């Protein structure tokens, strides 16, 4: 499917997360069994017409694998296990956190990534700097706090499903008003003017083309 997707998107360079280029953005996690998480997520979170994000799911967090993730990935910090799922195919902007993020692909997905170091002095970021990575179903990875990212993209007509694991409280509403690009708890948003976050009041800081992945 990866090769077919690249042929369908000749204007984009889509690498696999096994490519050395991914090391700039994160690393693979191969020593945690996430199959139960994936199965639960596919049952709990289904969206065929839009893109949704649930930051925290009590059902997912009750699974035994949570303890392994807290210990091995987050240094025993309390975590939340949620899900991003649906039909997204576009960049729509970028976000970052002050912490690493673990992503578990319950379906095949494409991630659009960038570097926080490439944010310009005026606070904007150019979508031309985006790098795309194909993530196969069943893969787990961690992206660094310096990695710009947003919702994964589906690769076919089938909606995508990706577990999102972060320190507890991330992406919850702020106690006060958004300030600059701070949009949610531990979430700095650089929205694209065409994306849904901009329509919800996020600062428009991503310029350039709102990249799109053509799906199989």
JOKA-V313856 format. One record per helix or strand of 3 or more residues. SS is the DSSP state (2 for helix, 1 for strand). FROM is the first residue (numbers start at 1). LEN is the number of residues. If there is no record, write none. Layout:
BEGIN
[[SS:FROM:LEN] [SS:FROM:LEN]]
END
This chain:
BEGIN
[[2:2:7] [1:14:3] [2:20:5] [1:26:3] [2:35:10] [1:51:4] [2:58:4] [2:65:8] [1:79:8] [1:93:4] [1:101:5] [1:109:7] [2:116:3] [2:127:3] [1:131:5] [1:140:4] [1:147:3] [1:160:8] [1:182:3] [1:187:6] [2:196:4] [1:204:4]]
END
